[in-house]
Amino acid sequence: MTSLALAQRSLADPSVRHPLWPPLTRGCPVTSTDEVAYPLDIDYAYDDVPADLFTRPAAHGLERWAPLLPPLAAPGLGEGNTPLVRLPDGVWVKDESRNPTWSHKDRLNRVAVSAAVASGARGIVVSSSGNHGASAAAYAARAGLPCAVFASPDAPPAVASHLRAYGATVLTVPYASVRPLMRRIVDELGFQSVSSVTDTAHTGHPFGPEGYKTLAYELALDLGRAPAAVHLPTGYGELLFGVAKGFQELVRLGVTDSVPQVYAAEPAAAGALTEALRTGRPVARVPVGPTAAYAIDCEISGYRGVLAVSETGGSARTVTDAQMHAAQDELAAQGIWCETSSAAGLAALRAHGPHEDEGPVVCVVTSSGYKDIATARQTYAPKAPDWPSIEAVLRGAGSE
């Protein structure tokens, strides 16, 4: 199937359009100001979408949705088509940890790395100590491109192992130097950035969030309708925006008749989107405190998140580490092991509601518990090998 992508357009003013190529990874050059860099969106020939696109069988790989994605010039890894699991109280959990590198970022990187291949980039550069870096390295390796990852020396063991396995070049430098160095890598070495290189707001890769739309498509097909609400862990807001756009497209194409309220869940130690919405600004910058939710503790927000929440009638809420750990335990009791950050959506639902929606409620779990910083650093004390000791332990476990 052929992509129907037409152009890039400014999210600050959709009437401002740019050619589809090259990807404008530093935001819109027309509508961005010295104070705010505005990201771009992708427009499509929606009138040409195949009539049977949403009646075809589900399948792994984003090729399933090619008409509504930018050109997929790089090979995939079977991303997408992740399970939808129902909790005892009826809440649905979309388990994105079942993607190839165990996170939702595979949807973004299949699209963003494809853009790099299609536009002739010599490599990929990314700033991430977590899911994004691991995923970008995997898709770059699959496409035969070198990958440079700016990462913290304290990256979780599973992420560090991923980066080594995929042959990425890992660079650890002071945080303030990351974006200036990324820009030089882009300008002087011909690499393409799949994360944000702008200082005044998060813009990111204009093609990347398109991959997240497929999550909305899958939810609509699995549920037979649009859910009433979707709760999502939120850092820079790209996932939030992609899911909202996906549901908006479904209404535009007549597949569903409603767009769910989209709720952003941020760690209480940060909450940049919550602050932007509270103050009515397009972006906000906040101090970041200590939190186990390292994957979403972002000091600056992006305009995508503001649009996603305001256009769907949702809101942004913050949750504490204790609330995220409680949600993590609840999911583990149902057989879903997720990273602390990934439990933020369920944590926000449990803490803030809404508790009575007229229709299905979905919480997206974004990545595996393997990605937590503490994972693989804990050990179990040895037990005496005699039967009374073993029996006492098991009887005690059974009575809890």
Buried (B, 14 or more C-beta within 10 A) or exposed (E): BEBBBBBBBBBBEEEBBBEBBBBBBBBBEEBBEEEBBBBBBBBBEEEEBEEEBBEEEEEBBBBBBBBBBBBBBBBBBEBBBBBBBEBEEEBBBBBBBBBBBBBBBBBBBBBBBBBBBBBEBEBBBBBBBBBBBBBBBBBBBBBEBBBBBBBBEEBBBBBBBBBEEBEBEBBEEEEEEBBEBBBEBBEEEEBBBBBBBBEBBBBBBBBBBBBBBBBBBBBBBBBEBBBBBBBBBBBBBBBBBBBBBBBBBBEEBEBBEBBBBBBBBBBBBBBBBBBBBEEEBBBBBBEBEEBBBBBBBBEBBBBBBBBBBEBBEBBBBBBBBEBBBBBBEBBEEEEBBBBBBBBBBBBBBBBBEBEEBEEBBBBBBBBBBBBBBEBEEEEEEEEEEEEEEEEEEEEEEEEE
